[in-house]
Amino acid sequence: KTSCLTSEMDKLFLEYYGSAVGIDTIAALEEQQDLSSDETPDFVKKQTHDNRGHPIVPSTLMGEIWKSKGMRHVSGHSQHDAQEFFNAFVDCLATHALAYQQSAHELTRVMHETQIKPSSSNEISATNDTDFISKIFMGTLRSVLICQKCGCKRTQAESFSNVSLPLAKEFPANKEARSSTRRGNISVQSVLNHFTRPEVLADPVYCPSCNSKTKTMKQHTFSKLPEVLCLHLKRFDAAANKKITDFVAFPAYDLDMGMHLPHWRERGIEVKDKTNMECSAESPKVLYNLFGTVNHKGTLHQGHYVANVKCGNRWYSCNDAFVTTVDTGNGEKEVLSSEGA
């Protein structure tokens, strides 16, 4: 039997809806009832206020995740980090969703042919495949190489479901990084500024214009931003054999990613240009609000992940099977000051 994560996600959302209205939706789907009759179905009769709010246990979804071909490298008893799981899950979910949409499209085409209905090209294109998972989670990084000898500029695009932001040992020494943060440490905006700042590569890179290896500058910017932006702080330093525990401050509202778009962030191609690399025109506001964090508790070699999720205006802490409200107020202050984010 082939696992299908999209089907399991559908079931999970149905269970969530059923919990909100007091119906066992999965049992309702399994009931073989003639809904065209005047008799009220049993699952509607069972709907009561007392049944609302029952917990959702995604054990079936987790079982299908571990059986999925694209998830096997993160299954088993060996240790993997949350980023590995997230990458594999989003990729696998997108593959399954696209396969489901293609099957539905093919079924629609067969039905049209069977019923001998002339279907216009517009009608078929309306049901064309759309990778909605990628639309939600996938963005595009733009990598630029600039030859410091002739100014030749080369670009390359790379898709991402999350962005890994370095927390190098020397990074907190940057004056910009220490501004407006708790305990003199760093903020996520300063980490992003550091990530999109141009840097001169240590080794020369071949330039097709010069036909030789030359001193080269490299820069990353965001050419396409997803609807849901996932930022991964690289706390595991394998070279130093330790976990970086520096606190990183992040806003609950209005993280502005507009300043990291290519037009406003990329440096001019002129080699001797010593002016500010940022465009004088104000960048557009591309704002993100925080609704979830994943925190690692432990060391480089072992530990435990917990999550904080915002639902409505309240924050909840998720620790394995235990889901509790975050105590102070709506929990926002505690989430923003939590260690290990």
Disulfide bonds with the S-S distance in Angstrom:
none
